[in-house]
Amino acid sequence: MKKHNYSAGPCILPQEVFEKASKSILNFNDSGLSILEISHRSKDFVAVMEEARALVLELLNLEGKGYQALFLQGGASLEFLMVPYNLMKVNGKAAYLDTGTWASGAIKEAKPFGETVVVASSKESNYNHIPKNYTIPSDADYFHCTSNNTIFGTQMKAFPTTNIPVVCDMSSDIFSRNLDFSKFDLIYAGAQKNMGPAGTTLVVVKEEILGKTGRAIPNILNYEQHISKESMYNTPAVFAVYTSLLTLQWLKNLGGINAIEKINNAKANLLYTEIDRNPLFKGTAAIEDRSHMNATFLLENDALQEQFDSLWKKAGISGINGHRSVGGYRASMYNALPIESVQVLVDVMKELEKNS
Ligand SMILES: Cc1ncc(COP(=O)(O)O)c(C=O)c1O
């Protein structure tokens, strides 16, 4: 039986993507070769990379607006380093919003490069909300934020207006909701949530912000190098990029980000309504900042844990244990999770109420 997979990442991908990706391992494009054994310079793979890069810009409505899409490696964690390397001027300054573990990881990597200003932080309240009403220094080289805080279940619903470049870690909500993506100058996301398997990282960057730091950047960490080599500076993560392309094609066929946003809203609404209605549960994130991707919640009475855990396991649910920093439960409802799986979880929560 296929599980209802709530894993926070790597996570569920569309079933048709798993099927097509499996086929490509045995016989890619009817070539008689596996995707795992062909050159990244082969015509077939170059076409995959080109289509994937173009489809990213199409889905984000960024075509013809001066952006480049890159499929890099090293995870979102390497972007924590590449961003200041490529954007913070020598003796420069950067502004960061601290909304969770990953945001503070990005801050740590930026510090050795120059003055790193934390404009606001919700650390004191265990990151249960998104700080608001902060001031971004207008002389900083860029502002960095994290759109969705995977661990703490919070999501930025609005983004500040500023005169400096805006950089956003969208690892856990890319392609899940419609935003004006042209308000961002650099977006990055590890593939392993809404886009594909672990192993590649998407970077979407407005070219005009690059090349201004005055510092020497090693080629492998230099966005301009990757752009000039069309995302093939070194051997890309061939299979991860191909599987990401399959997921992007699935999303396009579904109707793009507008269509998936409606589905994601319905899923989040279904689960949060039950968390708020059911007296046995409580949400951990401030209501106005609740993530539509990762819902974090606790049992009011820990004594019910064993009973609840056995009920959801019996129902075929997997991956809803909370992160150790929050405890309780975390239901990650990425794009590929069907609403039927959310209904199964809601039914289990109701059953617990009935039995206790
Ligand atoms: C928002 C966010 N940023 C960064 C990361 C780190 O990503 P990676 O493991 O690809 O380095 C994660 C991982 O879950 C994340 O959720």
The ligand as a Gaussian input file, in Angstrom:
#p B3LYP/6-31G(d) Opt

LIG

0 1
 C       14.076000      26.534000       4.337000
 C       15.277000      25.648000       4.229000
 N       16.460000      26.187000       3.911000
 C       17.568000      25.445000       3.804000
 C       17.546000      24.087000       4.023000
 C       18.814000      23.286000       3.899000
 O       18.771000      22.641000       2.691000
 P       19.885000      21.609000       2.200000
 O       19.752000      20.407000       3.065000
 O       19.516000      21.385000       0.767000
 O       21.211000      22.260000       2.344000
 C       16.337000      23.460000       4.336000
 C       16.269000      22.005000       4.571000
 O       15.267000      21.455000       4.956000
 C       15.175000      24.278000       4.449000
 O       14.002000      23.722000       4.763000

